[in-house]
């Protein structure tokens, strides 16, 4: 059904103004890092950024010139088939296991797979709930 992997994201807040995503993305790009997922959200006067890269330590150093606190947070990256109902099945498995989803975002515009990044109340329970059942 889905393949869940425990990983970490970088999170930081910047003033909410034009060009902030460009500035952050350019710093990561200049460090020759692969962004595998990101989320940016308007929060009034500020904007929250969540970035998943292939090398977070190097990415944090690259982003340091923004002059903000950069935190590393645990998340799960869940890869699943890009088919109707897959998100519902994943969410139901987590709910049935008593796992609260604190934050989530995903991409599945086209292609055969979708990736969903989730922060949960209990990653160990979530990983167990999403583990494929043996036949």
Residue pairs with C-beta under 8 A, 6 or more apart in sequence:
1 80
1 81
1 86
1 89
1 90
1 130
1 132
2 78
2 79
2 80
2 86
2 89
2 90
2 130
2 132
3 78
3 79
3 80
3 132
4 76
4 77
4 78
4 79
4 126
4 127
4 130
4 131
5 76
5 77
5 78
5 79
6 74
6 75
6 76
6 123
6 127
7 52
7 74
7 75
7 76
7 77
8 52
8 56
8 72
8 73
8 74
8 75
9 37
9 50
9 51
9 52
9 56
9 72
9 73
9 75
9 117
10 49
10 50
10 51
10 52
10 53
10 56
10 59
10 60
10 63
10 70
10 71
10 72
10 73
11 48
11 49
11 50
11 51
11 70
11 71
11 72
11 73
12 48
12 49
12 63
12 66
12 68
12 69
12 70
12 71
13 43
13 46
13 47
13 48
13 49
13 68
14 20
14 24
14 46
14 47
14 49
14 66
14 68
15 45
15 46
15 47
16 42
16 43
16 44
16 45
16 46
16 47
20 40
20 47
20 49
21 40
21 49
23 66
24 49
24 51
24 63
24 66
25 35
27 62
27 63
27 65
27 66
28 35
28 51
28 53
28 59
28 62
28 63
30 62
31 58
31 59
31 61
31 62
33 53
33 54
33 55
33 58
33 59
33 62
34 53
34 54
35 51
35 52
35 53
36 52
36 53
36 54
36 77
36 115
37 50
37 51
37 52
37 77
37 105
37 107
37 115
37 117
38 49
38 50
38 51
38 52
39 48
39 49
39 50
39 105
39 117
40 47
40 48
40 49
40 50
41 47
41 48
50 103
50 105
50 117
51 59
51 63
52 75
52 77
52 117
53 59
56 72
60 70
60 72
63 70
64 70
73 119
74 119
74 123
75 117
75 118
75 119
76 117
76 118
76 119
76 120
76 123
76 126
76 127
76 130
77 115
77 116
77 117
78 90
78 115
78 116
78 117
78 118
78 130
79 113
79 114
79 115
80 86
80 87
80 90
80 113
80 114
80 115
80 116
81 112
81 113
81 114
82 108
82 110
82 111
82 112
82 113
82 114
86 114
87 106
87 114
87 116
90 116
90 130
91 101
93 129
93 130
94 101
94 118
94 120
94 126
94 129
94 130
96 129
97 125
97 126
97 128
97 129
98 122
98 125
99 120
99 121
99 122
99 125
99 126
99 129
100 120
100 121
100 122
101 118
101 119
101 120
101 121
102 118
102 119
102 120
102 121
103 118
103 119
104 116
104 117
104 118
104 119
105 116
105 117
106 114
106 115
106 116
106 117
107 114
107 115
108 114
108 115
118 126
120 126
